[in-house]
């Protein structure tokens, strides 16, 4: 059964570990993440950006695929299907499609508008038993055309949004989507600590989990981060494994061109990446806690 992310993140916050959100882009991605979560007995969040949703022909298709695959594979660990960096309109589409969790990214609006829209969507989500994530400050880099400069969030604004009853808060602390540049200054733990002081027991979210050093990840978790998003790293590992398969001429051997064989190395690479992250985040074996 698919669930909201509320309970799994509350447990993660209390237990000083983080649940991974792994973005899905197609059947292989979804299957790889679900099987790895089941194997490691880890709760997991399947993230879907609006661009990925469109690519997979719509949120209804995504929700139907995830539910059918979840049931067919006999998945017993907690799984949330979550909209990533959702627009106001996108949130309503995912509610209608059957997602169990949504994110409203109003960080690009003036704060008062972000607050008003967040207030409305928090009420809608909670009436339906869905979890909701909101954002303050911006995540650097670009995702689905949304460009952020990586400004650190204002702890006071974080408290105001948190007091709405959001289930998780994404706050910019110098993190970036995609690959981190060589001159990246690192995460602002001073900002993160100040935000946690203002928001108390509410789970915090770290976007742009790819490329952040392990010691920074662990410190972020110790300061209240309970959800960490990973997308780029799975894409890179999938691309690398697929490239090696083709460069080795495997696609020309027998029926190596069969998509099920062609995509298999990338599928296994995603599983390995997800396993590595779940171990780092400390969520292994936490499914039934």
C-alpha positions in Angstrom: 0.0 0.0 0.0 1.3 3.4 -0.9 1.3 5.8 2.0 1.9 9.5 2.8 5.4 10.5 3.7 4.4 12.0 7.1 4.9 9.0 9.4 8.1 7.7 7.8 9.7 11.2 8.0 8.6 11.7 11.6 10.3 8.4 12.5 13.4 9.4 10.6 13.6 12.8 12.4 13.3 11.1 15.8 15.7 8.3 14.8 18.4 10.7 13.4 18.4 9.2 9.9 17.0 10.3 6.5 14.6 8.7 4.0 15.8 9.0 0.4 13.6 10.4 -2.3 14.7 8.9 -5.6 13.2 10.5 -8.7 11.7 8.1 -11.2 11.8 8.6 -15.0 10.4 5.4 -16.4 9.7 1.7 -15.6 13.3 0.8 -15.0 13.9 3.6 -12.5 10.7 2.7 -10.6 11.4 -1.0 -10.5 15.0 -0.5 -9.4 14.1 1.8 -6.6 11.2 -0.4 -5.3 13.2 -3.6 -5.4 16.2 -2.0 -3.6 14.0 -0.6 -0.9 12.3 -4.0 -0.3 15.7 -5.8 -0.3 17.1 -3.3 2.3 13.8 -3.0 4.2 14.0 0.8 3.9 11.1 3.2 3.6 11.4 5.2 0.3 9.9 8.1 -1.5 9.4 8.0 -5.3 9.8 11.6 -6.6 8.2 12.7 -9.9 9.0 16.1 -11.3 6.5 17.8 -13.6 8.8 17.2 -16.5 9.1 13.5 -15.8 5.4 13.3 -15.3 4.8 14.8 -18.8 7.4 12.5 -20.3 5.6 9.5 -18.9 2.4 10.8 -20.5 0.8 12.3 -17.4 0.5 11.9 -13.6 -2.4 9.4 -14.0 -0.1 7.1 -16.0 2.7 7.4 -13.4 0.3 6.7 -10.4 -1.2 3.7 -12.2 2.2 2.3 -13.1 3.6 2.8 -9.5 0.6 1.2 -7.9 0.5 -1.8 -10.2 4.2 -2.4 -9.9 4.1 -1.9 -6.1 1.4 -4.6 -5.9 2.8 -7.0 -8.5 6.3 -7.0 -6.8 4.7 -7.6 -3.4 6.4 -4.5 -1.9 5.8 -4.3 1.9 8.0 -1.4 2.9 6.4 2.1 3.2 6.4 3.8 -0.2 5.3 7.4 -0.9 4.6 8.7 -4.4 5.6 12.4 -4.3 5.4 15.3 -6.6 8.8 17.1 -6.8 9.0 20.9 -7.2 5.3 21.1 -8.0 3.5 24.2 -9.3 0.2 25.3 -7.8 -1.6 23.7 -10.7 0.6 20.6 -10.7 -0.2 19.9 -7.1 -3.9 19.7 -7.9 -3.2 17.4 -10.8 -1.3 15.0 -8.6 -4.0 15.1 -5.9 -6.5 14.1 -8.6 -4.2 11.4 -10.1 -3.7 9.6 -6.8 -0.3 10.7 -5.5 0.1 10.2 -1.8 2.4 13.2 -1.3 3.0 16.6 -2.9 5.5 19.4 -2.9 4.5 22.9 -3.6 7.5 25.0 -4.6 6.5 28.6 -4.1 10.0 29.8 -3.5 10.1 31.9 -6.6 7.0 33.9 -5.5 7.1 36.9 -3.1 6.9 35.4 0.4 3.3 36.5 1.0 2.1 34.8 -2.1 4.1 31.6 -1.3 2.5 31.7 2.2 -1.0 32.1 0.8 -0.7 29.3 -1.7 1.0 27.0 0.8 -1.7 27.6 3.3 -4.4 26.6 0.8 -2.5 23.5 -0.4 -1.6 22.3 3.2 -5.3 22.4 4.0 -6.3 20.5 0.8 -3.5 17.8 1.3 -4.4 17.2 5.0 -8.1 16.9 4.3 -7.2 14.1 1.9 -4.6 12.4 4.1 -1.7 13.4 1.9 1.6 14.7 3.1 2.9 18.0 1.8 6.3 19.6 1.4 6.8 23.4 0.9 9.9 25.4 0.1 11.6 28.6 1.4 14.7 30.0 -0.2 15.8 28.5 -3.5 17.8 25.5 -4.5 20.6 26.4 -6.8 20.9 25.2 -10.4 18.1 24.2 -12.7 15.4 21.5 -12.6 12.6 21.4 -15.2 13.2 25.0 -16.2 13.0 26.3 -12.6 16.3 28.2 -12.0 17.5 29.0 -8.5 20.5 31.0 -7.4 20.9 29.0 -4.2 20.0 31.7 -1.8 19.9 30.6 1.8 16.4 30.6 3.4 15.4 33.0 6.1 14.8 31.0 9.3 12.0 33.3 10.3 10.2 32.7 7.0 10.8 28.9 7.5 9.1 29.1 10.9 6.0 30.9 9.4 5.6 28.2 6.7 6.3 25.4 9.2 3.6 26.7 11.5 1.1 26.0 8.8 1.5 22.4 9.6 3.5 21.3 6.6 4.9 17.8 6.9 8.4 18.6 5.6 10.2 21.8 4.7 12.7 22.3 1.9 15.0 25.2 2.8 17.8 26.5 0.7 21.2 26.1 2.5 23.5 26.4 -0.4 22.5 23.2 -2.1 22.4 22.8 -5.8 20.5 20.6 -8.4 22.7 18.7 -10.8 26.5 18.5 -10.6 28.2 20.6 -8.0 30.8 23.0 -9.5 34.4 22.9 -8.4 34.1 26.2 -6.6 31.0 25.2 -4.6 31.2 26.7 -1.1 29.5 23.8 0.6 26.3 23.7 2.7 25.6 26.5 5.2 25.2 24.5 8.5 24.8 27.8 10.3 21.6 28.4 8.3 20.4 24.8 8.8 21.0 24.9 12.5 19.1 28.2 12.8 16.2 26.8 10.8 16.0 23.7 13.0 16.0 25.9 16.1 12.9 27.7 14.6 11.1 24.7 13.3 11.6 22.1 16.1 10.7 18.6 15.3 9.5 19.2 11.7 11.5 17.1 9.2 13.7 19.2 6.9 14.5 18.3 3.3 17.8 18.5 1.5 17.4 18.8 -2.3 20.4 18.3 -4.6 21.7 15.2 -2.8 24.0 14.2 -5.6 27.6 15.0 -5.1 27.4 16.3 -1.5 30.3 14.7 0.5 29.3 11.9 3.0 30.5 13.9 6.0 28.2 16.8 5.0 25.3 14.5 4.5 25.8 13.0 8.0 26.1 16.4 9.6 23.0 17.6 7.8 21.0 14.7 9.2 22.3 15.4 12.7 20.9 18.9 12.2 17.4 17.8 11.3 17.4 16.8 7.7 15.1 13.8 7.4 14.6 13.6 3.6 17.3 13.7 1.0 16.6 13.9 -2.7 18.6 12.0 -5.3 18.1 12.2 -9.1 21.2 13.2 -11.0 23.4 10.5 -9.5 21.0 7.8 -10.7 20.9 9.3 -14.1 24.7 9.5 -14.3 25.2 5.9 -13.1 22.5 4.6 -15.6 24.2 6.5 -18.5 27.7 5.3 -17.6 26.6 1.6 -17.4 24.7 1.8 -20.6 27.6 3.5 -22.4 30.0 0.8 -21.3 27.6 -1.9 -22.5 27.4 -0.3 -26.0 31.1 0.6 -26.2 32.0 -3.0 -25.4 29.8 -4.1 -28.3 27.4 -6.1 -26.1 24.5 -4.8 -28.1 25.9 -6.5 -31.2 26.3 -9.9 -29.6 23.4 -12.3 -30.1 20.2 -10.4 -29.1 22.1 -7.9 -27.0 20.1 -5.2 -28.7 16.9 -6.4 -27.0 15.9 -3.4 -24.8 15.6 -5.7 -21.8 19.2 -6.6 -22.2 20.3 -3.2 -23.3 18.8 -1.4 -20.3 19.8 -4.1 -17.7 23.2 -2.7 -16.9 21.7 0.7 -16.2 19.0 -0.8 -14.1 21.6 -2.6 -12.0 23.6 0.6 -11.7 20.5 2.5 -10.4 20.0 -0.3 -7.8 23.6 0.0 -6.7 23.4 3.8 -6.4 20.1 3.6 -4.4 21.7 1.0 -2.1 24.7 3.2 -1.5 22.5 6.2 -0.6 20.2 4.3 1.7 23.2 3.0 3.6 24.6 6.5 3.9 21.3 8.0 4.9 20.8 5.3 7.6 17.4 4.1 6.5 18.3 0.4 5.9 16.2 -1.8 8.1 14.0 1.0 9.3 10.9 -0.1 7.3 9.1 -1.6 10.3 10.4 0.6 13.1 
